[in-house]
Amino acid sequence: MQHPKVAIIYLSFNSDIYLDDVISALQKMSYPKDRVEFIVVDNPHPKFGSSMPNLEEKLLPISGNSIPHVTLLPQKENIGFSGGNNAGIAWALEQGFDYVYLHNNDGFMAADCIEKMVAALEADPQIGTAQSLLLLYPETELVNTAGNSFNYLGFGYCGNFRVKKSDLKLAAVEEVGYASGASILMRSKLLKEYGSWDKDFFLYHEDIEYSLRMKALGYKVCIIRDAVFYHKYQFSRNKDKFYYMERNRYGVMLMYFKWPTLLVLLPMALVMELGLIFFSIISGWFAVRINVYKYWLSLKNWQLWLTKRKHVQSIRKVTDRQILKLASDKVIFEEKDINNPLLKYVANPLMSAYWFVAKRIIFW
Protein backbone atom coordinates (compact mmCIF):
# COMPACT_ATOMS: atom_id res chain seq x y z
CA MET A 1 0.00 0.00 0.00
CA GLN A 2 1.17 3.50 -0.81
CA HIS A 3 1.59 5.98 1.99
CA PRO A 4 -1.06 8.75 2.07
CA LYS A 5 -0.01 11.97 0.38
CA VAL A 6 0.88 14.72 2.86
CA ALA A 7 1.12 18.45 2.19
CA ILE A 8 3.37 20.24 4.70
CA ILE A 9 2.45 23.92 4.79
CA TYR A 10 5.21 26.14 6.08
CA LEU A 11 3.96 29.66 6.76
CA SER A 12 7.03 31.84 6.27
CA PHE A 13 7.18 35.17 8.12
CA ASN A 14 10.72 36.52 8.24
CA SER A 15 11.83 32.88 8.13
CA ASP A 16 15.49 33.42 7.19
CA ILE A 17 16.85 32.66 10.67
CA TYR A 18 14.83 29.44 10.98
CA LEU A 19 15.18 27.91 7.53
CA ASP A 20 18.41 25.95 7.98
CA ASP A 21 16.93 23.85 10.79
CA VAL A 22 13.75 23.28 8.78
CA ILE A 23 15.76 22.03 5.79
CA SER A 24 17.88 19.75 7.97
CA ALA A 25 14.72 18.21 9.44
CA LEU A 26 13.19 17.68 5.99
CA GLN A 27 16.34 15.90 4.85
CA LYS A 28 16.12 13.51 7.79
CA MET A 29 12.39 12.78 7.66
CA SER A 30 11.47 9.09 7.63
CA TYR A 31 8.21 9.52 5.72
CA PRO A 32 8.63 8.81 1.98
CA LYS A 33 9.64 12.14 0.46
CA ASP A 34 7.93 11.34 -2.83
CA ARG A 35 4.58 11.31 -0.98
CA VAL A 36 5.16 14.77 0.51
CA GLU A 37 4.94 18.31 -0.86
CA PHE A 38 6.58 21.15 1.05
CA ILE A 39 4.38 24.18 0.42
CA VAL A 40 5.87 27.50 1.53
CA VAL A 41 3.48 30.41 1.88
CA ASP A 42 5.47 33.60 2.43
CA ASN A 43 3.73 36.44 4.26
CA PRO A 44 5.91 39.58 3.89
CA HIS A 45 7.10 41.01 7.19
CA PRO A 46 6.21 44.70 7.79
CA LYS A 47 9.81 45.49 8.71
CA PHE A 48 11.97 42.89 6.94
CA GLY A 49 9.85 42.32 3.86
CA SER A 50 9.64 39.10 1.84
CA SER A 51 11.76 36.02 2.57
CA MET A 52 11.45 34.82 -1.02
CA PRO A 53 15.06 35.46 -2.12
CA ASN A 54 16.38 33.27 0.69
CA LEU A 55 13.66 30.65 0.20
CA GLU A 56 14.40 30.37 -3.52
CA GLU A 57 18.15 30.21 -2.97
CA LYS A 58 18.07 27.51 -0.31
CA LEU A 59 15.04 25.39 -1.23
CA LEU A 60 14.78 25.23 -5.01
CA PRO A 61 18.20 23.64 -5.73
CA ILE A 62 17.37 20.67 -3.45
CA SER A 63 13.63 20.47 -4.18
CA GLY A 64 12.63 16.89 -4.96
CA ASN A 65 16.11 15.60 -4.18
CA SER A 66 17.30 15.64 -0.58
CA ILE A 67 14.00 17.17 0.55
CA PRO A 68 10.41 16.77 -0.71
CA HIS A 69 9.32 18.74 -3.75
CA VAL A 70 8.83 22.42 -2.92
CA THR A 71 6.04 24.75 -4.01
CA LEU A 72 6.46 28.46 -3.23
CA LEU A 73 3.39 30.66 -2.79
CA PRO A 74 4.55 34.25 -2.19
CA GLN A 75 1.91 36.69 -0.94
CA LYS A 76 1.77 40.37 -1.86
CA GLU A 77 0.71 41.34 1.65
CA ASN A 78 0.50 39.77 5.10
CA ILE A 79 -2.80 37.88 5.05
CA GLY A 80 -2.41 36.57 8.58
CA PHE A 81 -1.94 33.13 10.07
CA SER A 82 -5.31 31.79 8.97
CA GLY A 83 -5.21 33.44 5.53
CA GLY A 84 -1.66 32.30 4.83
CA ASN A 85 -2.33 28.73 5.84
CA ASN A 86 -5.55 28.74 3.83
CA ALA A 87 -3.58 29.63 0.70
CA GLY A 88 -1.49 26.51 1.20
CA ILE A 89 -4.52 24.38 2.13
CA ALA A 90 -6.34 25.44 -1.04
CA TRP A 91 -3.35 24.40 -3.18
CA ALA A 92 -3.06 21.06 -1.36
CA LEU A 93 -6.76 20.24 -1.75
CA GLU A 94 -6.67 21.06 -5.48
CA GLN A 95 -3.74 18.65 -5.89
CA GLY A 96 -5.48 15.78 -4.10
CA PHE A 97 -3.43 15.41 -0.93
CA ASP A 98 -4.83 13.15 1.80
CA TYR A 99 -3.52 15.11 4.77
CA VAL A 100 -2.46 18.68 5.44
CA TYR A 101 0.12 19.44 8.11
CA LEU A 102 0.69 22.99 9.35
CA HIS A 103 4.32 23.70 10.23
CA ASN A 104 5.10 26.75 12.35
CA ASN A 105 7.64 29.29 11.10
CA ASP A 106 9.93 28.99 14.13
CA GLY A 107 10.33 25.25 14.62
CA PHE A 108 11.25 21.97 12.97
CA MET A 109 10.10 18.33 13.01
CA ALA A 110 11.71 15.24 14.47
CA ALA A 111 12.57 12.77 11.73
CA ASP A 112 9.53 10.54 12.35
CA CYS A 113 7.02 13.28 13.25
CA ILE A 114 4.90 13.00 10.09
CA GLU A 115 5.16 9.20 10.08
CA LYS A 116 3.83 8.94 13.65
CA MET A 117 1.03 11.44 13.10
CA VAL A 118 -0.23 9.90 9.87
CA ALA A 119 -0.11 6.40 11.41
CA ALA A 120 -2.26 7.56 14.35
CA LEU A 121 -4.92 9.14 12.14
CA GLU A 122 -4.93 6.21 9.75
CA ALA A 123 -5.51 3.88 12.73
CA ASP A 124 -8.45 5.86 14.12
CA PRO A 125 -10.89 7.54 11.69
CA GLN A 126 -12.61 9.27 14.62
CA ILE A 127 -9.61 11.56 15.14
CA GLY A 128 -10.54 14.72 13.28
CA THR A 129 -7.27 16.52 13.88
CA ALA A 130 -4.16 16.08 16.02
CA GLN A 131 -1.11 17.94 17.19
CA SER A 132 2.37 16.67 17.86
CA LEU A 133 4.16 16.92 21.19
CA LEU A 134 5.87 20.32 21.08
CA LEU A 135 9.18 20.54 22.92
CA LEU A 136 11.07 23.72 23.57
CA TYR A 137 14.27 24.28 21.64
CA PRO A 138 17.10 24.23 22.62
CA GLU A 139 15.68 23.10 26.01
CA THR A 140 14.50 19.85 24.44
CA GLU A 141 13.86 18.15 27.78
CA LEU A 142 11.07 20.67 28.46
CA VAL A 143 7.54 20.74 27.04
CA ASN A 144 6.18 23.65 25.04
CA THR A 145 2.71 22.10 24.89
CA ALA A 146 1.41 18.60 25.43
CA GLY A 147 -2.03 19.50 24.14
CA ASN A 148 -3.43 23.00 24.54
CA SER A 149 -5.96 23.83 27.25
CA PHE A 150 -9.29 25.48 26.43
CA ASN A 151 -10.89 27.45 29.24
CA TYR A 152 -14.69 27.61 29.32
CA LEU A 153 -14.55 31.41 28.95
CA GLY A 154 -12.74 31.07 25.61
CA PHE A 155 -9.13 31.45 26.76
CA GLY A 156 -6.48 29.10 25.40
CA TYR A 157 -3.01 28.29 26.71
CA CYS A 158 -0.20 25.75 26.44
CA GLY A 159 -0.68 22.55 28.41
CA ASN A 160 2.16 21.32 30.66
CA PHE A 161 4.36 24.28 29.71
CA ARG A 162 7.98 23.75 30.82
CA VAL A 163 7.17 20.39 32.41
CA LYS A 164 9.98 17.86 31.94
CA LYS A 165 9.21 15.47 29.12
CA SER A 166 10.26 12.60 31.38
CA ASP A 167 7.58 13.62 33.91
CA LEU A 168 4.70 13.61 31.42
CA LYS A 169 1.91 11.15 32.07
CA LEU A 170 0.49 10.92 28.59
CA ALA A 171 -1.04 8.11 26.57
CA ALA A 172 0.33 7.48 23.08
CA VAL A 173 -2.82 9.12 21.67
CA GLU A 174 -4.84 11.31 24.02
CA GLU A 175 -7.71 13.74 23.62
CA VAL A 176 -6.92 17.39 24.41
CA GLY A 177 -8.72 20.69 24.91
CA TYR A 178 -7.58 21.86 21.49
CA ALA A 179 -4.74 21.18 19.07
CA SER A 180 -1.94 23.71 18.69
CA GLY A 181 -1.77 25.25 15.23
CA ALA A 182 2.03 25.22 15.46
CA SER A 183 2.16 21.54 14.48
CA ILE A 184 -1.21 20.12 13.47
CA LEU A 185 -2.32 17.39 11.07
CA MET A 186 -5.72 17.68 9.39
CA ARG A 187 -7.73 15.42 7.11
CA SER A 188 -8.26 16.80 3.60
CA LYS A 189 -11.67 15.13 3.46
CA LEU A 190 -12.87 17.16 6.44
CA LEU A 191 -11.27 20.37 5.16
CA LYS A 192 -13.16 19.94 1.88
CA GLU A 193 -16.45 19.16 3.58
CA TYR A 194 -16.39 21.59 6.51
CA GLY A 195 -14.00 24.33 5.45
CA SER A 196 -10.45 25.51 6.10
CA TRP A 197 -9.31 27.90 8.82
CA ASP A 198 -11.54 30.86 9.52
CA LYS A 199 -9.87 33.84 7.83
CA ASP A 200 -11.81 36.36 9.93
CA PHE A 201 -9.80 35.37 12.99
CA PHE A 202 -6.65 36.65 11.22
CA LEU A 203 -4.41 35.96 14.23
CA TYR A 204 -4.92 33.76 17.32
CA HIS A 205 -7.64 31.30 18.33
CA GLU A 206 -7.98 29.89 14.79
CA ASP A 207 -6.73 26.58 16.19
CA ILE A 208 -9.28 26.73 19.00
CA GLU A 209 -12.04 27.36 16.47
CA TYR A 210 -10.96 24.52 14.17
CA SER A 211 -10.62 22.10 17.09
CA LEU A 212 -14.07 23.01 18.40
CA ARG A 213 -15.43 22.56 14.88
CA MET A 214 -14.11 19.01 14.87
CA LYS A 215 -15.52 18.36 18.34
CA ALA A 216 -18.91 19.80 17.38
CA LEU A 217 -18.97 17.33 14.49
CA GLY A 218 -18.29 14.44 16.86
CA TYR A 219 -14.60 13.94 16.07
CA LYS A 220 -11.76 13.61 18.55
CA VAL A 221 -8.98 16.18 18.86
CA CYS A 222 -5.78 14.55 20.07
CA ILE A 223 -2.09 14.79 20.78
CA ILE A 224 0.23 12.17 19.30
CA ARG A 225 2.80 11.76 22.06
CA ASP A 226 5.62 10.20 20.04
CA ALA A 227 5.41 12.70 17.18
CA VAL A 228 7.75 15.49 18.21
CA PHE A 229 8.08 19.05 16.96
CA TYR A 230 10.86 21.28 18.29
CA HIS A 231 9.68 24.83 18.84
CA LYS A 232 11.87 27.91 19.31
CA TYR A 233 9.03 29.33 21.34
CA GLN A 234 9.10 32.76 22.91
CA PHE A 235 6.05 34.02 24.75
CA SER A 236 5.30 37.50 23.48
CA ARG A 237 2.93 40.12 24.77
CA ASN A 238 1.90 43.05 22.63
CA LYS A 239 -1.15 45.15 21.90
CA ASP A 240 -2.07 43.39 18.66
CA LYS A 241 -1.95 39.99 20.34
CA PHE A 242 -4.06 41.24 23.26
CA TYR A 243 -6.63 42.70 20.83
CA TYR A 244 -7.01 39.63 18.62
CA MET A 245 -7.01 37.12 21.47
CA GLU A 246 -9.73 39.01 23.30
CA ARG A 247 -11.78 39.77 20.21
CA ASN A 248 -11.55 36.21 18.96
CA ARG A 249 -12.35 34.43 22.21
CA TYR A 250 -15.72 36.19 22.26
CA GLY A 251 -16.22 34.98 18.70
CA VAL A 252 -15.43 31.38 19.63
CA MET A 253 -17.94 31.40 22.49
CA LEU A 254 -20.62 33.02 20.36
CA MET A 255 -20.14 30.51 17.54
CA TYR A 256 -20.08 27.31 19.56
CA PHE A 257 -22.06 27.68 22.78
CA LYS A 258 -25.82 27.47 22.87
CA TRP A 259 -27.66 30.48 24.28
CA PRO A 260 -28.48 28.74 27.60
CA THR A 261 -24.77 27.96 28.04
CA LEU A 262 -23.82 31.57 27.43
CA LEU A 263 -26.43 32.62 29.99
CA VAL A 264 -25.03 30.21 32.59
CA LEU A 265 -21.49 31.49 31.99
CA LEU A 266 -22.43 35.19 31.89
CA PRO A 267 -21.93 36.02 35.63
CA MET A 268 -18.40 34.60 35.65
CA ALA A 269 -17.67 36.20 32.28
CA LEU A 270 -18.63 39.60 33.68
CA VAL A 271 -16.41 39.13 36.73
CA MET A 272 -13.52 38.17 34.46
CA GLU A 273 -14.27 41.22 32.32
CA LEU A 274 -13.73 43.50 35.30
CA GLY A 275 -10.41 41.78 35.98
CA LEU A 276 -9.33 42.23 32.37
CA ILE A 277 -10.25 45.91 32.42
CA PHE A 278 -8.10 46.31 35.54
CA PHE A 279 -5.25 44.42 33.86
CA SER A 280 -5.50 46.59 30.73
CA ILE A 281 -5.35 49.77 32.82
CA ILE A 282 -2.23 48.79 34.78
CA SER A 283 -0.60 47.50 31.58
CA GLY A 284 -1.29 50.71 29.68
CA TRP A 285 -3.53 48.88 27.21
CA PHE A 286 -6.92 50.28 28.15
CA ALA A 287 -7.26 51.83 24.67
CA VAL A 288 -6.87 48.34 23.18
CA ARG A 289 -9.62 47.08 25.49
CA ILE A 290 -11.86 49.88 24.26
CA ASN A 291 -11.12 48.87 20.65
CA VAL A 292 -12.28 45.32 21.43
CA TYR A 293 -15.55 46.72 22.78
CA LYS A 294 -15.90 49.00 19.75
CA TYR A 295 -15.52 46.00 17.47
CA TRP A 296 -18.30 44.13 19.24
CA LEU A 297 -20.56 47.17 19.34
CA SER A 298 -20.64 47.22 15.54
CA LEU A 299 -23.85 45.80 14.04
CA LYS A 300 -21.92 44.74 10.94
CA ASN A 301 -19.54 42.64 13.03
CA TRP A 302 -22.39 41.05 14.97
CA GLN A 303 -24.01 40.09 11.68
CA LEU A 304 -20.75 38.46 10.55
CA TRP A 305 -20.33 36.35 13.69
CA LEU A 306 -24.01 35.49 14.01
CA THR A 307 -23.85 34.14 10.46
CA LYS A 308 -20.92 31.99 11.52
CA ARG A 309 -22.89 30.88 14.57
CA LYS A 310 -25.88 29.90 12.45
CA HIS A 311 -23.68 27.72 10.25
CA VAL A 312 -21.93 26.04 13.19
CA GLN A 313 -25.19 25.33 14.97
CA SER A 314 -26.61 23.81 11.77
CA ILE A 315 -23.78 21.28 11.33
CA ARG A 316 -23.04 20.38 14.94
CA LYS A 317 -23.78 16.83 16.05
CA VAL A 318 -22.99 16.88 19.76
CA THR A 319 -24.11 18.76 22.87
CA ASP A 320 -22.38 21.66 24.60
CA ARG A 321 -21.71 19.28 27.47
CA GLN A 322 -19.68 17.08 25.13
CA ILE A 323 -17.86 20.02 23.52
CA LEU A 324 -16.90 21.28 26.99
CA LYS A 325 -15.94 17.84 28.32
CA LEU A 326 -12.24 18.73 28.49
CA ALA A 327 -12.63 22.44 29.24
CA SER A 328 -10.16 23.86 31.75
CA ASP A 329 -11.45 25.57 34.90
CA LYS A 330 -8.50 27.96 35.14
CA VAL A 331 -6.15 30.08 33.06
CA ILE A 332 -2.37 29.63 33.26
CA PHE A 333 -0.17 31.97 31.25
CA GLU A 334 3.55 31.54 30.74
CA GLU A 335 4.62 35.09 31.55
CA LYS A 336 4.90 35.90 35.24
CA ASP A 337 3.51 39.42 35.02
CA ILE A 338 0.31 38.01 33.46
CA ASN A 339 0.13 34.89 35.62
CA ASN A 340 0.20 37.15 38.68
CA PRO A 341 -0.98 36.55 42.28
CA LEU A 342 -4.40 38.11 41.53
CA LEU A 343 -4.97 35.55 38.78
CA LYS A 344 -3.44 32.69 40.74
CA TYR A 345 -5.06 33.26 44.13
CA VAL A 346 -8.33 35.03 43.26
CA ALA A 347 -9.45 34.61 39.66
CA ASN A 348 -8.46 30.97 39.14
CA PRO A 349 -10.01 29.65 42.39
CA LEU A 350 -13.16 31.62 41.59
CA MET A 351 -13.30 30.25 38.03
CA SER A 352 -12.75 26.72 39.31
CA ALA A 353 -15.52 26.98 41.86
CA TYR A 354 -17.89 28.49 39.30
CA TRP A 355 -17.15 25.76 36.75
CA PHE A 356 -17.70 23.06 39.38
CA VAL A 357 -21.31 24.23 39.56
CA ALA A 358 -21.82 25.35 35.95
CA LYS A 359 -20.77 22.07 34.32
CA ARG A 360 -23.39 20.27 36.38
CA ILE A 361 -26.07 22.65 35.13
CA ILE A 362 -25.12 22.39 31.44
CA PHE A 363 -26.82 19.13 30.46
CA TRP A 364 -27.75 20.21 26.91
C-alpha positions in Angstrom: 0.0 0.0 0.0 1.2 3.5 -0.8 1.6 6.0 2.0 -1.1 8.7 2.1 0.0 12.0 0.4 0.9 14.7 2.9 1.1 18.4 2.2 3.4 20.2 4.7 2.4 23.9 4.8 5.2 26.1 6.1 4.0 29.7 6.8 7.0 31.8 6.3 7.2 35.2 8.1 10.7 36.5 8.2 11.8 32.9 8.1 15.5 33.4 7.2 16.9 32.7 10.7 14.8 29.4 11.0 15.2 27.9 7.5 18.4 25.9 8.0 16.9 23.9 10.8 13.8 23.3 8.8 15.8 22.0 5.8 17.9 19.7 8.0 14.7 18.2 9.4 13.2 17.7 6.0 16.3 15.9 4.9 16.1 13.5 7.8 12.4 12.8 7.7 11.5 9.1 7.6 8.2 9.5 5.7 8.6 8.8 2.0 9.6 12.1 0.5 7.9 11.3 -2.8 4.6 11.3 -1.0 5.2 14.8 0.5 4.9 18.3 -0.9 6.6 21.1 1.1 4.4 24.2 0.4 5.9 27.5 1.5 3.5 30.4 1.9 5.5 33.6 2.4 3.7 36.4 4.3 5.9 39.6 3.9 7.1 41.0 7.2 6.2 44.7 7.8 9.8 45.5 8.7 12.0 42.9 6.9 9.9 42.3 3.9 9.6 39.1 1.8 11.8 36.0 2.6 11.4 34.8 -1.0 15.1 35.5 -2.1 16.4 33.3 0.7 13.7 30.7 0.2 14.4 30.4 -3.5 18.2 30.2 -3.0 18.1 27.5 -0.3 15.0 25.4 -1.2 14.8 25.2 -5.0 18.2 23.6 -5.7 17.4 20.7 -3.4 13.6 20.5 -4.2 12.6 16.9 -5.0 16.1 15.6 -4.2 17.3 15.6 -0.6 14.0 17.2 0.6 10.4 16.8 -0.7 9.3 18.7 -3.8 8.8 22.4 -2.9 6.0 24.7 -4.0 6.5 28.5 -3.2 3.4 30.7 -2.8 4.5 34.3 -2.2 1.9 36.7 -0.9 1.8 40.4 -1.9 0.7 41.3 1.7 0.5 39.8 5.1 -2.8 37.9 5.1 -2.4 36.6 8.6 -1.9 33.1 10.1 -5.3 31.8 9.0 -5.2 33.4 5.5 -1.7 32.3 4.8 -2.3 28.7 5.8 -5.6 28.7 3.8 -3.6 29.6 0.7 -1.5 26.5 1.2 -4.5 24.4 2.1 -6.3 25.4 -1.0 -3.4 24.4 -3.2 -3.1 21.1 -1.4 -6.8 20.2 -1.8 -6.7 21.1 -5.5 -3.7 18.6 -5.9 -5.5 15.8 -4.1 -3.4 15.4 -0.9 -4.8 13.2 1.8 -3.5 15.1 4.8 -2.5 18.7 5.4 0.1 19.4 8.1 0.7 23.0 9.3 4.3 23.7 10.2 5.1 26.7 12.4 7.6 29.3 11.1 9.9 29.0 14.1 10.3 25.2 14.6 11.3 22.0 13.0 10.1 18.3 13.0 11.7 15.2 14.5 12.6 12.8 11.7 9.5 10.5 12.3 7.0 13.3 13.2 4.9 13.0 10.1 5.2 9.2 10.1 3.8 8.9 13.6 1.0 11.4 13.1 -0.2 9.9 9.9 -0.1 6.4 11.4 -2.3 7.6 14.3 -4.9 9.1 12.1 -4.9 6.2 9.7 -5.5 3.9 12.7 -8.5 5.9 14.1 -10.9 7.5 11.7 -12.6 9.3 14.6 -9.6 11.6 15.1 -10.5 14.7 13.3 -7.3 16.5 13.9 -4.2 16.1 16.0 -1.1 17.9 17.2 2.4 16.7 17.9 4.2 16.9 21.2 5.9 20.3 21.1 9.2 20.5 22.9 11.1 23.7 23.6 14.3 24.3 21.6 17.1 24.2 22.6 15.7 23.1 26.0 14.5 19.9 24.4 13.9 18.1 27.8 11.1 20.7 28.5 7.5 20.7 27.0 6.2 23.7 25.0 2.7 22.1 24.9 1.4 18.6 25.4 -2.0 19.5 24.1 -3.4 23.0 24.5 -6.0 23.8 27.2 -9.3 25.5 26.4 -10.9 27.4 29.2 -14.7 27.6 29.3 -14.6 31.4 28.9 -12.7 31.1 25.6 -9.1 31.4 26.8 -6.5 29.1 25.4 -3.0 28.3 26.7 -0.2 25.8 26.4 -0.7 22.6 28.4 2.2 21.3 30.7 4.4 24.3 29.7 8.0 23.7 30.8 7.2 20.4 32.4 10.0 17.9 31.9 9.2 15.5 29.1 10.3 12.6 31.4 7.6 13.6 33.9 4.7 13.6 31.4 1.9 11.1 32.1 0.5 10.9 28.6 -1.0 8.1 26.6 0.3 7.5 23.1 -2.8 9.1 21.7 -4.8 11.3 24.0 -7.7 13.7 23.6 -6.9 17.4 24.4 -8.7 20.7 24.9 -7.6 21.9 21.5 -4.7 21.2 19.1 -1.9 23.7 18.7 -1.8 25.3 15.2 2.0 25.2 15.5 2.2 21.5 14.5 -1.2 20.1 13.5 -2.3 17.4 11.1 -5.7 17.7 9.4 -7.7 15.4 7.1 -8.3 16.8 3.6 -11.7 15.1 3.5 -12.9 17.2 6.4 -11.3 20.4 5.2 -13.2 19.9 1.9 -16.5 19.2 3.6 -16.4 21.6 6.5 -14.0 24.3 5.4 -10.5 25.5 6.1 -9.3 27.9 8.8 -11.5 30.9 9.5 -9.9 33.8 7.8 -11.8 36.4 9.9 -9.8 35.4 13.0 -6.6 36.7 11.2 -4.4 36.0 14.2 -4.9 33.8 17.3 -7.6 31.3 18.3 -8.0 29.9 14.8 -6.7 26.6 16.2 -9.3 26.7 19.0 -12.0 27.4 16.5 -11.0 24.5 14.2 -10.6 22.1 17.1 -14.1 23.0 18.4 -15.4 22.6 14.9 -14.1 19.0 14.9 -15.5 18.4 18.3 -18.9 19.8 17.4 -19.0 17.3 14.5 -18.3 14.4 16.9 -14.6 13.9 16.1 -11.8 13.6 18.5 -9.0 16.2 18.9 -5.8 14.5 20.1 -2.1 14.8 20.8 0.2 12.2 19.3 2.8 11.8 22.1 5.6 10.2 20.0 5.4 12.7 17.2 7.8 15.5 18.2 8.1 19.0 17.0 10.9 21.3 18.3 9.7 24.8 18.8 11.9 27.9 19.3 9.0 29.3 21.3 9.1 32.8 22.9 6.0 34.0 24.8 5.3 37.5 23.5 2.9 40.1 24.8 1.9 43.0 22.6 -1.2 45.2 21.9 -2.1 43.4 18.7 -2.0 40.0 20.3 -4.1 41.2 23.3 -6.6 42.7 20.8 -7.0 39.6 18.6 -7.0 37.1 21.5 -9.7 39.0 23.3 -11.8 39.8 20.2 -11.5 36.2 19.0 -12.4 34.4 22.2 -15.7 36.2 22.3 -16.2 35.0 18.7 -15.4 31.4 19.6 -17.9 31.4 22.5 -20.6 33.0 20.4 -20.1 30.5 17.5 -20.1 27.3 19.6 -22.1 27.7 22.8 -25.8 27.5 22.9 -27.7 30.5 24.3 -28.5 28.7 27.6 -24.8 28.0 28.0 -23.8 31.6 27.4 -26.4 32.6 30.0 -25.0 30.2 32.6 -21.5 31.5 32.0 -22.4 35.2 31.9 -21.9 36.0 35.6 -18.4 34.6 35.6 -17.7 36.2 32.3 -18.6 39.6 33.7 -16.4 39.1 36.7 -13.5 38.2 34.5 -14.3 41.2 32.3 -13.7 43.5 35.3 -10.4 41.8 36.0 -9.3 42.2 32.4 -10.3 45.9 32.4 -8.1 46.3 35.5 -5.3 44.4 33.9 -5.5 46.6 30.7 -5.3 49.8 32.8 -2.2 48.8 34.8 -0.6 47.5 31.6 -1.3 50.7 29.7 -3.5 48.9 27.2 -6.9 50.3 28.1 -7.3 51.8 24.7 -6.9 48.3 23.2 -9.6 47.1 25.5 -11.9 49.9 24.3 -11.1 48.9 20.7 -12.3 45.3 21.4 -15.6 46.7 22.8 -15.9 49.0 19.8 -15.5 46.0 17.5 -18.3 44.1 19.2 -20.6 47.2 19.3 -20.6 47.2 15.5 -23.9 45.8 14.0 -21.9 44.7 10.9 -19.5 42.6 13.0 -22.4 41.1 15.0 -24.0 40.1 11.7 -20.7 38.5 10.6 -20.3 36.4 13.7 -24.0 35.5 14.0 -23.9 34.1 10.5 -20.9 32.0 11.5 -22.9 30.9 14.6 -25.9 29.9 12.4 -23.7 27.7 10.3 -21.9 26.0 13.2 -25.2 25.3 15.0 -26.6 23.8 11.8 -23.8 21.3 11.3 -23.0 20.4 14.9 -23.8 16.8 16.1 -23.0 16.9 19.8 -24.1 18.8 22.9 -22.4 21.7 24.6 -21.7 19.3 27.5 -19.7 17.1 25.1 -17.9 20.0 23.5 -16.9 21.3 27.0 -15.9 17.8 28.3 -12.2 18.7 28.5 -12.6 22.4 29.2 -10.2 23.9 31.8 -11.5 25.6 34.9 -8.5 28.0 35.1 -6.1 30.1 33.1 -2.4 29.6 33.3 -0.2 32.0 31.3 3.6 31.5 30.7 4.6 35.1 31.5 4.9 35.9 35.2 3.5 39.4 35.0 0.3 38.0 33.5 0.1 34.9 35.6 0.2 37.2 38.7 -1.0 36.5 42.3 -4.4 38.1 41.5 -5.0 35.6 38.8 -3.4 32.7 40.7 -5.1 33.3 44.1 -8.3 35.0 43.3 -9.5 34.6 39.7 -8.5 31.0 39.1 -10.0 29.6 42.4 -13.2 31.6 41.6 -13.3 30.3 38.0 -12.7 26.7 39.3 -15.5 27.0 41.9 -17.9 28.5 39.3 -17.1 25.8 36.8 -17.7 23.1 39.4 -21.3 24.2 39.6 -21.8 25.4 35.9 -20.8 22.1 34.3 -23.4 20.3 36.4 -26.1 22.7 35.1 -25.1 22.4 31.4 -26.8 19.1 30.5 -27.7 20.2 26.9 
